[in-house]
Amino acid sequence: MLRKKPVRNYLRRVVRRKRGKRPLAKMARSFVLDSDMYSMVEKPKAKRQPGQLIKIMGLNKGQRIVVPLTGYSNFSGNLRIVLDFYRKRIEVHATHAVNAAVIPEQETVAALDAGCSEVFTDENGATYAPTFGKTLVEASEKLNKTGKARNKAHALAKKSSKHKAHRIRKYNLGKQKMRERKRKGKFASNSTSARRFTQCVIFVSRPSL
């Protein structure tokens, strides 16, 4: 008599081989509007807080989607509507003509060494953000610890009953907090690098500061 598990595994392999790759659906994070697909209006006077509204063309004829804005802007031309998943809001991105400032040529040349223990080290041996490496190590160790705990939870869910496995996947294997932690770590590292680079540029151009 055949056992159930080998038969299920065999059927799963056959179905996977015949089906091919799983279809993927990519969720759009933004879309573009031209000048005919939106309109800007003022909030009604009955509202306590004045402001602007943007009416976006929807799928239903004659019914536009009304979105309140937090400030005043003179939008025109093409716009890009961006969905911010983390802050639960949408952003309106527009393009404007900018007069680029002329940067005078500098005769001073400085050598910078980028690393992981610190952001930069200049030619004089001065380090910028020397605790940068420690921050990266702490973030990496925390991510490693979380990954090991999630692996154990995955293994436990496979061995548990259907009800318990559902609770483990729902309450212990979520991705929202993990994504938010990764986003904050990436933002902190990028912000530190940008600040230290600006500090290097200011020091080279005006060493007396």
N, C-alpha and C positions, 0 to 999 in steps of 0.2 A: 504494500500500500504506500503510495507516495505521500510524503509530508507536505503540509500546506505551504510552509515558508519557501522551500526551493521552487515550488510551482509558481508562487506569486512573483518571486524574483525573475524566473524565466519569462513569464508573461510581461513583466515590466520592461525587461531588456528588449523583447520583441517589439513591443509597442513603441518604445523610445527609438528603436532603429527604423521602424517604418514611418513614424511620425516626423522624424527629423528634428531640426532645431525648434525650440519654443519661440513663438512669435513675441516680439518685443514692442511695447508701446511707449513712446517717449512723450512725457508730459511737457507741454509748452509752458515756459515761464514768462514769456512776453509776446506781444504782437504789436504791429505797426498800424497806425491810423493816418489816413490822409485828411486833407482839410474838409472833405465832404462827409466824413464818417464821424465827426464829432462837432459839438457846439459848446461855447462857454456862455453861461448865464449867471446872473447874480442871485443869491438866495432871496426868498420872499421876505418882505419887510416884517411879516408876522413872526419870523424867527428871531430869537433873542440874540444870537451870535451872527453877525454879518459874515459873509464870505462868498466864495464862488462855487459853482457847480459845473461839472463837465458831463455832458450828455453824450453817451457813446452808442453808436448804432448796434443793435442787437439782431437776433435771428428772426424775431417777429416783426412784421411790417408795421411801421408807425409807432412802435414802442421802443423808446431808447432807454438805455440803462443810465440812471442818474447816480453820480458819485460825488459826494461833497469833498472839497479841497480844504486844506488847512491854511492856505495863504492866498495872496493875489498875484496873478501872473498874466501876462499878455501873450498867450499862446497863439501861434500861427504856423501854418505849414504842416509838415508831417510830425507826428508824435509817436513815441513808443510807450506803451503801457506795460509796466513790469510788476509782477506779483512778488511780494516779499513774504515768503512762507514763515519766516521766523517772527516777524513783527505783526503778522496778520493784517497787512495793509497793501495798497497798491501805490506805485510811484509813477508819476508822469515825467518822462524824459523828453526834453526838447533840445534842439541845436540852435546855437547863436553864433554870430560872427564875432570873433575876438581879434583885437589888434595885438599881435605878438610884440612883446617888448624886445628891444635890441640889447643883447647881452654883450658888454664890452669884453674884448679879449684880455685874458689874464696871463701875465708872464710867469706867475708862480705855478709850479708843477709839484704835486705831492703824490707819493706812492702809498696806496692802501692795500692791506692784505685782509681779505674776507675769510672768516673762519667760523667754526661751530662753537668753540669755547667762548669767543667774544665776537661781536658783530664786525668790527674793524680794528686793525692795528696799523698805525701810521708809521712813517719812516723814522720817527723819533722814538718809537717804542711805546707810545701812549696807546692805551686800549680804550675802546668805546663799548660800554655795556659788558663789563667782564663777567657779569652773572648770567649772561645769555645762555651759555652752555648748561649751567645748572638748571635753568628753567626748562630747556629742551629735554634734559634727562628726566626731570620730574614728570613732565607731560608724557614722555615715552614709557616710563615705568607705570604710571597710572593707566595708560592705555593697554599695556601688557597685562596688568592685573585684571582689568575689566574683561579683556579677551579670554583669559584663562577661566574666569568665573562663568562667562557666557558659554564656553565650551563644555564645562561641567553641567550647566543647565540644559544644554542641548542633549548631552548624553543621558541625563536623567529623564528628559521628556520622552526619549525613544523607549526607555524601559518602563515608563509609568503607564497608568491606565489612560483611557481617552480623555476623561474629565480632568485628571490631574495634568496631563500633557497640555491641554488647552489653557489651563490656568498658568502654567509655567511660561508658555509662549506669550500669553497676554500680559502678565505682570513682571516677568523676569527677562524677557528677550525683546523688549521694545527697542526701537532705534532712535526715538526722538531725543532723549537725553544724550545719547552717545553722539548724535550728529551735532547737537548744540555745543557739547564739550569740544568737539573737533573744530567747529566754527570759531569758538572763542579763542582756542589755542592758536589757530592760524591767523586770526585777526591780531592777537597780541604780538606774535612774532613779526608779522609784516609791519605793524605799527612801530615796534622797537627798531627794526632795521631802517625804516624811513626817518625816524627821529635822529638816529645816530648818524645817518648819512648827511642829513641837513646840518648837524653839528660839525661834521668834518668839513663841509663846504664853507661854513661860516668861519671856522678857525683858519682855513687856508687863505680865504680872501681877506680876513681881518684878524691876524694872529694876536693883536693886542687885547682881544676880548677874552 
